[in-house]
Amino acid sequence: MASSRGEKRVLFAARSATALHRLLDVLPVFAGDDRIRRRFTLVPGSDFGTEALAAVERAGGRTVPWAEALAHPHDLILAASPKGGLAELRGPRVLLPHGAGYNKALGEETGEGGSGDSASGMAPALLMPGGHPVAHLHALAHPSQVARLATECPPAAAHATVTGDPTLDRVLASLPLRERYRSALRTHGRRLVVLTSTWGPNSLIRRHPGLPARLAAELPHDTYQLGLVLHPNEHSRTGGFDLAQDLAPALDAGMVLARPYEEWAALLIAADVVVTDHGSAALYAVAARDVPVVAAGDGGGELIPGTPMAQLLAHVPALTPADRPTAADLERAIAAHSPGIAAAAAGQAFAERGHAVRRLREELYRVLGLTPPDGPAEPRLLPDPAPPARALAAFAVQVDRRGPDTHVSRRPARSDSPAHHLAAEVGEASDTQVQSAGLLFRRAGRPAAGPVRGETWTVDGWTRHVLAEHGGVRTAAVALDASYCVLRRTGSPLCSVRIEPHREPDGRVLRADPAAVLSGVHAWLVDHPEPLSAPVTIPCVIANRTHRATLTRAAPAEGRQEI
């Protein structure tokens, strides 16, 4: 396994998916250099190692078995955890943090050579096994980490330098793509509320497992979007199938569950507010954008006083009670946000902002004894996140008539909130929801119950068919696009609905979901059952934005449109 043709063998030694993800963010250091042979191995001993191998395969990396990795020397070994048999690998070892600093002390590490009193990953028994340093170099993100290392394990601190955080570099480089990420997530004009949870018994998801479902049910759909970032260890511990089952109520309501690599960071860039426990993911959001943060946990003794995460939680509002927040609680927390205060805490976690990849290249090529390749070392931009796995198809709709305005607030149909009516998308909602709905709608271009495949409906034919099939006094509507709908009330002729967008003073033009406007029009029709004799304009207020809907008798040609 000796190097040939001047090649250098770099081994990425990962003990868990968390550690591997950190190492993958170092890859741009070696970009474009054909002298580097990159290999990955799994350091044994972790309960969360299986997902690491899967992540390597998804990245297309070449793996070597642990026994083979031990049998041959390497020119450079990169790791993000000192645990396991890392010291057995032959070659200069460079150790990076596996998160945003060293904020937690985990009692369970005592069985792995750690200490319940030491910051996770800094115990002398882990860093100086047998009295010898496990790392040739500690590449840390901030001088405060070097100072902590000097306190926890003075001999190891002699091998430490500050290089910055390559993951933060990716986040900073990707900030200009924020609107693109929000578009991919289908956030549109809503507030994106991102829950972040670390792992273990004191994590948000373990202490308040019902919180995602409660927020998904209680937050108005047109005002808020919900996302969840789980620590990779939680993904590994629970598994994708069980996670989907455990989180089904929230996922069914449109919550976005971030994948554990890269996508979590894109969600934090897109977020309007972050609800966090004592895990360090929130530090990236604050360091990058000074986004409002709300605390939903104190760490239960795991959080080390004085660390950046402890300082952050001490300066942000807390949800009380943490397991039953309301929209009003979130709004109060957002209003209490003081720009710069939380960011100052995050600033204690990251130095060399935007320069980490360059600094790492300098240090790692020095260890390799090579001249770095020409050109700058640039972090890779984060890819677009995936949209919600499921879209809401049935809504419990609250309507509040205030003078000429019709205020519309929609929640998932499972919500316990009182409702004026149920609105259901035919062909997407369940039969029970369709049978109970006062407003039945479909969106042009989507399949719906009706003729056999290959046939289409006209607007006139479909609305007649749906009302006849389901009986009762209802409204059937087709959203032809974001600003134009056609509807029919039981026993009444077709009507056309033209929807004006909401225009912000800064020039932004925001369009409502036409189905939300249709709920406002349906409520107006319930109160005005007489046949329409003249055009009517109905100001529909949705998420505190006014969208004027003009209702007129439809022309015959409008009813003949195919959908």
N, C-alpha and C positions, 0 to 999 in steps of 0.2 A: 504494500500500500504506500510505497515511497512516492514522493512527488516527482514528476517528470516534466521536462521542457519548462522548468522554472515555475511550474504551477505551485500554488499554495492551497493547502487543504484547510478549509474553515468548517468546523463542526458546530452546529447549533444544537445545544443540549437542553432539551425542554423537559420539565417534570410534569407539567400540566398544560392545559389549553391556555390558561392565563399567561404563563411564562412564554409559551410559544408565540402568542400574539404580540408580546413585547418584542421578541426576537425578529419577527417578520417585519416590524417597523424599522429595523436596522438594515434591512436588505439594500435600500438605496445607497448606503455607504459604498457598496461594491458594484453598483450598477455600471455596466459597460466594460467591466474588467474581465477579460477572458483568461487571466492568470489565476483567478479564484475558482476553486471547485467547492461548491456548497453542498453540505450533507447535513442531515438531521438525525438525531437519535433521541429516544425516549429514556430519560433517567428513571429507573424503577423506584417504586415505593410510595407513589401517590395514589389516593383513591380517585383522582380526577385525571389520570393519565390517558385513558382510552380516547377521550375527545381530542387530545393533542395529536395523536396519530391521524385521526380523521381530518383535522385541520391541515396537516402537512399534505395529505393526499389532495385536499381541495385546492391547495396552493400549487400543486404540481411538483412539490419538492421530492428529492431522492432521500430515502431513509436507509440507515444502516442499523442492524440489531445492536443492542447494548454490548453483547459479548464481542462483537467485531469492533465496536468503537473503543473498547478497552484494550484490544489486542494490538492496536497500532498507534503510533504517535500522530499528533496533529499540529499544524502550524499556528492555529488559533482556535480556541474553544470559547464560544459565547454562551452565557447562561443568564437566566433572570431569577434564579433561586439557588441558594447554597445547599439545599437539602438533598438527601439521597447520597449516591456515591460519586458526586461530582469530583471529589479530590482524587478518585482513582483514575480519572482520564489523564492521559499523558499529553502535555503541551501547555503553553501559556493560556491561563484561563482569565477571561474578562467577565466580570459580574455586573449586571445592571439591576436596578430596582424592578420589581414586578408590578409596580403601581406608581401612583403619584406620591412618592415619599414613603416614610415609615411611620404610619399613624396609629397602628394597632399593636397590642400585645395579646397573643393568643396562648392561653394556658395549655392547649392541646399540643403545642410544639415541644413541651417538655419531654415527650416520648420520642421525639425525633432529634434530640440533641440540643433543642432550644431551651429557652427559659421563659417562664410565665412573666418575669419581670422585664424582659428585654423586648425591644421593638421586633415585630415579626421579621425574620430574616437577618437580624443583627446579633444573635447570641454568639458569644465567643466560641462555644463548642462547635457551632456550625462554620464559623469563619476561620477558626484556627484548629482544625482537627489534628490531634497528635502534636500540637504546638507549631504546626506549619500552616502558612496562609493558604486558604483554598483558592484565592484569586491573585493573579499577577497584577491585576488592575481592577479597582472599583470605579466604574464610570457612573457618577452620581449626578443628580439633576440640579442641586442647589448647595451652596456652602453650608447651610444649616444641616444638611444630611452628613456632610463630612464631619461637622462638629458633633453630631449625635454619634456617629461611628467612633469618633475619638473617645467619647464617653463610654460607649458600650464595649468597644473592643479596640483599645489603643494600638496594638500592633497592626491591625488591619487598616487603620486610618493612614498609616504610612504609605499605603499603596493606592490611595484614593485621589481622584481628580474630578473636577466639575466639567461635565460635557453637555448638560442640558437634557431634555426629555424628547426623544424622537417622536413619541406619540403626540405630544403637544405640538411639535412642528407640523405634523400632518393636519392637526385640527386648525392651526393658524393658517396654513397654506390653503385650506379648503374653505375658509370663511367667505370668500366671494361667491361660493356656490350655495349660499344659504337659501335663496329664493328657489333655486333649482331643486334642492332637497325638499323644501316645503311643497313644491309642485308635485314631486314624485310621491310624497306622502299623502297628497290630496288634502292638505291642511287648508289651503285657500285663505280666507280672511279670519280663520278661527285662531284662538289661543291654543298653542300646543303645550300641554302639561305633561312633563316627562317625570315619571317615578324612577328613581334609581335605587337599587338594592344591592348591598354586598351579600355575602353568603354567611351561613352559620346561624345559630339560635338567636342571635341578637339583631339579625338583619330585618329590614322592613318587611320582606315577603314572608319571613317565618313568624314574626311577631304580629303582623297584621295581614294575614293571607287573604282576607276578604276585601281589603282596601281597593284593589283595582276594579273589582266588580261593583262595589258601592259607588265609586267615582264615575264609572262608566254609565251607571244607571241614573245618577243624580245630576251630573253636569249637562246643561242644555247642549244638544247635539250641534246646533248651528253656531254656538259661541265657543265651544271647546272641542279639542281633539286630545285623546289620551294616548300616551306612549309609555312603555315599560322597558327599562334597561336592567337586566339581571346579570350578576356576576357570572363569569363563565363556569365557576364551580357549581353554581346552582343548575345551570344547563346540564353539566356533567352528572351531578348527583341525581337529578330528577329524570332526565331524558326528555327528548322532544315530544314524544307521544304523551307521556304523563303531564308535561307542562301544558300542552294544548288542552288536555282534559281538565286539569285543575283550573286553568284560566278561561275556560270556555265561555262563561257568562260575559266576561269583559271583552274577549275576542269577538264574540257574536255581536257585541255592541259597537264594534269598529276599532277597538284598541289595537295599537301597533306594538308587537313584541319584537324588539330589536334582536337580530342575530348577534352572537357574542363577539364576532370579529368585525371591525370596521363600522358596521351599521350603528352601533351604540353611539359612536362619536358623531356620525352624521345627524342622529336624532338630537344630540345635545347642541349642535350648531343650529338646528332648526327650532329649538325650544324657545318658548316665551317665558316659562317658569319651570324650575326644577324642584321636585319634592324628594328629599334625600334622607337616608339614614347616615351612619358614620362612615360608609364606604367612600373612597376617594374619587369616584367618577365625577362627582359634582365639581371638584376642583378644576377639571378641564373646562367645564362650561363657564365657570366664573373667570378663570384665567384668560379665556379666549374672548368672552363677550360681556363679562360682568352681568350675566343674566340673573334676574331675581331668583333667590333660593329660599325654600321653606324647609325647616327641619321636621322630620317625622320619626325621631329616635335619637337617643344619646349614646348608643353603643353598649350600654349595660356593663360598663367596666372595661371593655376592650379598648376604648379610645384613650390614647395617651395624652394627658394634659399638656398644653403648650404646643402641640403639633399643629401644622397648618389646618388639618381638618377640624381639630378641636377649636381653633380660633374661628374658623368659618361658622361652625354651628353656634358659637357663642354670640355671633353678631347678626344672625338672621332670625326672623320670626319663626315660631314653632306652631304646628297645628295642635290644637287642644280641643277635644281628644284626638290623638293622631289617627285613630282607626275610623272616625266618622266625620271627616271634614265635609263642608258644604262649599258651593260656589262662592258664597259670601266670605267664607274663611279664606279661600284662595285669593279673592280680590283684595281683602284687607292686607294679606301678606304681601301681595304685589305692590299695593299702595305704600306699604311700609319700607319698601326697598330703598336703600340709600346708596346711590352709585359710589363706588370706590372703596367702601368699607369692607365688603366681602372680598373684593378683588385684592385688597392689601393682604388678607390672609392667604389667598391663593398665590400671591407673589412670593411667599415664603417657601413655596414648594418648587418653583421653577426659576432657574436662571438660564442664561444663554438662549433666550426666547428667539425662535426662528433660526438659530445657529447650531442646533444640536447635531444634525446630520453632518455638517461640516466639521464640527469639533470631534465627533466620533470617528470620522474618516481620518483626521490627523492622528488620533491616538491609536486606532486599530492598525493603520498602515505602519506606524512606528513599531508596534509590536511585531508585525509581519516582516519588517525590514524591507519594505517595498516603497517605491515612490508612488504616490497616489496618481490615478489617471487624470488626464487633463479635463478641464471643465468643472463646473460647480456640482456639488452633491445636493440634490433637491429631494425633498420628501415627496412621496406619491400622494396625489389628491385622493380623497375618500370617494368611493363609488356612490352612486345614488342608492338611497334606501328603498326597500320594497314598500309598496302601498299596504294598507290594512288587508289582512288575509280575507276578511269578510266585510261586506258592506251592509249597513242597516237597510232593511226592506220594510219595516213596519214601525210606526211611531205613535206614541201616546202624545197627543197635541193639546197643549194648553192655549187658550185664546182669551185675551183680555181686551175688551173694547173700551177705549178711552177717547171720548169725543169722536172725531172722524177717523182716528187711527185704530188699526187692528194689530195688537201685539201677539206674535206667534212664538211659542217656545216648544220645541220638540225634544222628546227623550225616547229611549228605546221602549218598545211596546211592553217589555217586561217591567217597566218602572211602576212603582207603587203610587206615584204622584197622581192626583186627580186630573182627569183629562176631559176636554170638550168633545173630542172624537178620536178615533183611531184612523190613521192613514196607512194604507197597505199597497205595496207595489205588486201588481198582479204578475204572476210568473216568477216572483222572487220570494214573496212572503208565504207563510204556511197557510193551509186551508182554513185553520181556525182563525187566524188573523184576518184573512180576506173576508170570511163570513161575518166577522165582527166589525168591519171597518165602515165608517161613514163616508170616507173618501177612498176611492179605488183609482189608482193611477198606473201608468206605464210610461217608460221613456222610449222615444222613437229610436229604432235600431236595436233594441233588446228584444229577445224572444219573450213571448207571453202565451198564456193558455189560449188556445183558439184553434185555427185551422191546422191542417197537416203541414209538415215541412215543405217548403217550396211555394207556399201560398202566402199572401199578405192580406192584411185588413185595410180598409179605409178608416179614417177617423170616425166617420158617421157610423159605419158598420160595427166597429169595435165597441164604441160607447153604448150603442143599442144592445149589443150582444151581452156585454158585461152586466148592464143593469137588469136585463131580462133574466140572466142566469142566476143572479144573486138576490134579486127581489129587494123589498124594503125601499125606503126613501134614502137615496144615496146620490153621490156625485161621482161620475166617471170622467177621468181626464187623461189627456195625452200631452206630455211635455215634448214638444217637437224640437225645441232647443232651449238655451238658457233664458231666452227672453220672449218665447212665444209658446202658448199652450192653447188647446181647444178642449172644452169640457161640456158635459151635458148633465143636467140635474134630472132626476126621475120625473117623467111627464113633461119635460120642457125641451125646447129646441136647443141646438148647439150654440155655444157662446165662445167667442174668441177672447183670450187674455194676453195682453201685451205688457211686459214687465220692464220697468226702467231700472237700470243699475243704480247703485248708491255711489255718489262721487265725493271723495274726501277732499278737503282743502288743499292737500299736498299734490293733488293730481291723480291719485290712485282711483281706479274704477273697480268697484267690487260688485259682483253679481251673486245673488242668492241662489240657493238650490231652488229651481222652479217648483219642486214638490212642496217646499215650505210655503211659498207664496200661494200655491193652490189650496193649502190648508186655510190660509187667511180668507181667500175668496170663497171657499166652501162654507166657512163660518158666517160670512156675510150673506150668502144665499140662504142659509138656514134661517136667518133673521128676516130675510126679505124673499119670501116664497113666491111673490107675485111675478108674472112674466116680465122680463126686461123690456122696457119700452124706449130707453135712451141709454147712451154710453154712461158708464159709471166708473169713477176712479176711486180705488180703494188703497189708501196708504197702509202698507203692511210693514210693521216694524219687526225686524228679525235680527237678533244679536245687536240691538241698539242702533240698527241702521234702517233707514226708511227706503223701501222699494215700492214705487207707485205701480199698481196693477190696474190697467184700464180694461173694463169688461164691456164687450159689445156683442150684439147678435152676429153670429158667424155667417159669412157669405156661403152660398152653395159650394163654391170651389174649395173652400176650406174643409168641408166635410168629405170631399172626394180625395183628399191627400192620402197617399199610402204610408203606412207606418211599419 
